[in-house]
Amino acid sequence: MKVTIVSQAVKIGTRGSRILAEIHRSDGTDYLAEALALLQGQDILEQVDLLKLKVAIYQKRGIPVDISR
C-alpha cells in the first residue's frame, strides 16, 4: 500500500455524499479563506454547513470532521 503524506493546514474531501474537513494547526494560515477556496474549487460550498466548518477550524483536531449540511 502506497501512502502519500501531504503537509496542508486545511484539507477538504468527500466520502459518499458527506463533505469532510481536516484542519491542522499551522502558523500564519487563514483557515477560513483556505477552506472556502478549496470548497469553491470543488464546487461543493453550497453543500457545507458553515457553522460546522467554523467549529472544525476553531478546534483544529487534525482528523476528518463532517461539515455537510
N, CA, C and O of each residue as an XYZ file, in Angstrom:
276
protein
N       0.844     -1.177      0.000
C       0.000      0.000      0.000
C       0.888      1.239      0.000
O       1.808      1.350      0.810
N       0.613      2.158     -0.901
C       1.377      3.388     -1.010
C       0.703      4.481     -0.190
O      -0.516      4.642     -0.250
N       1.488      5.228      0.572
C       0.979      6.320      1.398
C       1.642      7.606      0.951
O       2.858      7.655      0.771
N       0.838      8.655      0.771
C       1.353      9.967      0.429
C       1.053     10.916      1.578
O      -0.103     11.079      1.970
N       2.091     11.540      2.115
C       1.903     12.493      3.203
C       1.834     13.891      2.603
O       2.700     14.297      1.828
N       0.782     14.619      2.979
C       0.562     15.963      2.454
C       0.578     16.939      3.622
O      -0.167     16.776      4.589
N       1.424     17.945      3.528
C       1.504     18.945      4.589
C       0.646     20.148      4.210
O       1.114     21.075      3.550
N      -0.600     20.121      4.631
C      -1.539     21.212      4.381
C      -2.301     21.459      5.666
O      -2.687     20.515      6.356
N      -2.522     22.731      5.994
C      -3.276     23.063      7.200
C      -4.749     22.707      7.043
O      -5.410     22.320      8.006
N      -5.261     22.841      5.810
C      -6.681     22.589      5.550
C      -6.805     21.574      4.424
O      -6.253     21.755      3.338
N      -7.532     20.513      4.700
C      -7.812     19.510      3.675
C      -9.323     19.332      3.601
O      -9.998     19.280      4.629
N      -9.847     19.239      2.396
C     -11.275     19.041      2.162
C     -11.427     17.791      1.305
O     -10.696     17.599      0.332
N     -12.372     16.953      1.672
C     -12.624     15.748      0.897
C     -14.068     15.319      1.030
O     -14.840     15.894      1.797
N     -14.419     14.300      0.271
C     -15.776     13.763      0.342
C     -15.700     12.266      0.602
O     -14.729     11.596      0.250
N     -16.737     11.775      1.219
C     -16.904     10.337      1.414
C     -18.382     10.073      1.176
O     -19.230     10.402      2.006
N     -18.674      9.479      0.038
C     -20.069      9.330     -0.356
C     -20.659     10.715     -0.571
O     -20.118     11.513     -1.336
N     -21.755     10.997      0.093
C     -22.399     12.309     -0.047
C     -21.979     13.278      1.051
O     -22.487     14.398      1.113
N     -21.064     12.866      1.911
C     -20.632     13.697      3.035
C     -19.381     14.490      2.670
O     -18.526     14.011      1.926
N     -19.283     15.712      3.202
C     -18.115     16.564      2.985
C     -17.337     16.626      4.298
O     -17.904     16.862      5.365
N     -16.037     16.410      4.194
C     -15.185     16.360      5.373
C     -14.111     17.431      5.305
O     -13.577     17.731      4.237
N     -13.803     18.008      6.471
C     -12.702     18.968      6.591
C     -11.728     18.437      7.624
O     -12.134     17.957      8.683
N     -10.456     18.522      7.317
C      -9.405     18.133      8.249
C      -8.531     19.369      8.456
O      -7.877     19.842      7.526
N      -8.530     19.880      9.678
C      -7.846     21.126      9.972
C      -6.687     20.859     10.932
O      -6.872     20.276     12.000
N      -5.490     21.296     10.535
C      -4.283     21.129     11.346
C      -3.742     22.496     11.749
O      -3.867     23.465     11.000
N      -3.147     22.569     12.920
C      -2.544     23.821     13.383
C      -1.374     24.196     12.474
O      -0.559     23.355     12.093
N      -1.318     25.496     12.136
C      -0.244     25.986     11.280
C      -0.136     27.498     11.474
O      -1.146     28.203     11.473
N       1.073     27.984     11.637
C       1.280     29.415     11.837
C       0.987     30.197     10.563
O       1.342     29.770      9.464
N       0.345     31.333     10.720
C       0.121     32.243      9.602
C      -0.884     31.781      8.578
O      -0.866     32.266      7.447
N      -1.758     30.865      8.928
C      -2.740     30.337      7.982
C      -4.084     31.002      8.190
O      -4.562     31.104      9.320
N      -4.696     31.455      7.106
C      -6.083     31.942      7.153
C      -6.956     30.730      6.827
O      -7.286     30.471      5.669
N      -7.317     30.002      7.876
C      -8.010     28.722      7.720
C      -9.323     28.859      6.949
O      -9.611     28.066      6.053
N     -10.112     29.868      7.305
C     -11.415     30.020      6.658
C     -11.251     30.324      5.173
O     -11.933     29.725      4.341
N     -10.363     31.238      4.836
C     -10.147     31.583      3.426
C      -9.656     30.372      2.634
O     -10.087     30.144      1.503
N      -8.758     29.606      3.232
C      -8.235     28.420      2.554
C      -9.334     27.377      2.346
O      -9.455     26.797      1.267
N     -10.135     27.146      3.393
C     -11.233     26.177      3.288
C     -12.248     26.599      2.241
O     -12.686     25.783      1.430
N     -12.619     27.864      2.254
C     -13.607     28.352      1.283
C     -13.088     28.233     -0.144
O     -13.841     27.873     -1.049
N     -11.815     28.531     -0.350
C     -11.231     28.408     -1.701
C     -11.257     26.953     -2.166
O     -11.584     26.678     -3.321
N     -10.914     26.019     -1.275
C     -10.945     24.607     -1.647
C     -12.362     24.138     -1.948
O     -12.587     23.405     -2.911
N     -13.313     24.558     -1.128
C     -14.711     24.170     -1.334
C     -15.263     24.750     -2.635
O     -15.979     24.067     -3.367
N     -14.932     26.004     -2.922
C     -15.381     26.616     -4.181
C     -14.726     25.937     -5.373
O     -15.362     25.741     -6.409
N     -13.461     25.579     -5.229
C     -12.739     24.904     -6.305
C     -13.340     23.549     -6.654
O     -13.267     23.106     -7.800
N     -13.931     22.897     -5.663
C     -14.578     21.606     -5.896
C     -16.074     21.767     -6.141
O     -16.789     20.782     -6.318
N     -16.543     23.016     -6.149
C     -17.956     23.340     -6.406
C     -18.900     22.639     -5.421
O     -19.942     22.111     -5.809
N     -18.506     22.646     -4.123
C     -19.331     21.991     -3.108
C     -19.642     22.924     -1.931
O     -20.171     22.484     -0.911
N     -19.312     24.202     -2.078
C     -19.518     25.143     -0.978
C     -20.971     25.201     -0.521
O     -21.238     25.293      0.677
N     -21.912     25.148     -1.458
C     -23.333     25.256     -1.103
C     -23.840     24.051     -0.316
O     -24.940     24.093      0.234
N     -23.062     22.991     -0.257
C     -23.453     21.785      0.485
C     -22.884     21.761      1.902
O     -23.060     20.785      2.632
N     -22.193     22.854      2.289
C     -21.482     22.897      3.572
C     -22.258     23.708      4.603
O     -22.821     24.759      4.297
N     -22.274     23.198      5.826
C     -22.812     23.934      6.966
C     -21.660     24.805      7.486
O     -20.704     24.293      8.069
N     -21.759     26.110      7.272
C     -20.650     26.999      7.620
C     -20.369     27.028      9.117
O     -19.223     27.231      9.519
N     -21.377     26.832      9.942
C     -21.143     26.774     11.384
C     -20.282     25.553     11.733
O     -19.363     25.654     12.545
N     -20.578     24.411     11.123
C     -19.763     23.213     11.349
C     -18.324     23.443     10.890
O     -17.379     23.002     11.544
N     -18.167     24.136      9.762
C     -16.826     24.440      9.256
C     -16.079     25.322     10.244
O     -14.914     25.066     10.545
N     -16.740     26.363     10.754
C     -16.089     27.267     11.708
C     -15.715     26.553     13.002
O     -14.667     26.837     13.582
N     -16.551     25.639     13.460
C     -16.235     24.849     14.662
C     -15.014     23.969     14.394
O     -14.123     23.871     15.237
N     -14.971     23.333     13.233
C     -13.831     22.481     12.875
C     -12.543     23.306     12.842
O     -11.492     22.848     13.291
N     -12.634     24.524     12.308
C     -11.461     25.398     12.255
C     -11.044     25.808     13.670
O      -9.854     25.821     13.984
N     -11.997     26.137     14.505
C     -11.701     26.529     15.884
C     -11.024     25.383     16.649
O     -10.070     25.607     17.394
N     -11.520     24.172     16.460
C     -10.996     23.026     17.210
C      -9.666     22.512     16.673
O      -8.841     22.024     17.446
N      -9.443     22.610     15.370
C      -8.196     22.140     14.738
C      -7.771     20.773     15.290
O      -6.673     20.632     15.827
N      -8.632     19.784     15.156
C      -8.390     18.460     15.737
C      -7.443     17.590     14.908
O      -6.888     16.621     15.425
N      -7.253     17.925     13.631
C      -6.343     17.141     12.802
C      -6.919     15.829     12.314
O      -6.189     14.980     11.802
N      -8.233     15.652     12.468
C      -8.914     14.462     11.968
C     -10.092     14.916     11.110
O     -10.601     16.019     11.310
N     -10.536     14.098     10.166
C     -11.671     14.495      9.324
C     -12.939     14.714     10.148
O     -13.291     13.900     11.002
N     -13.619     15.836      9.874
C     -14.850     16.204     10.561
C     -15.913     16.456      9.497
O     -15.647     17.131      8.502
N     -17.101     15.926      9.698
C     -18.205     16.115      8.761
C     -18.706     17.552      8.853
O     -19.112     18.007      9.923
N     -18.675     18.265      7.728
C     -19.150     19.657      7.683
C     -20.330     19.790      6.720
O     -20.668     20.898      6.303
N     -20.951     18.679      6.371
C     -22.092     18.677      5.447
C     -23.318     19.292      6.100
O     -23.473     19.281      7.321
N     -24.191     19.833      5.242
C     -25.496     20.323      5.720
C     -26.359     19.162      6.080
O     -27.499     19.348      6.505
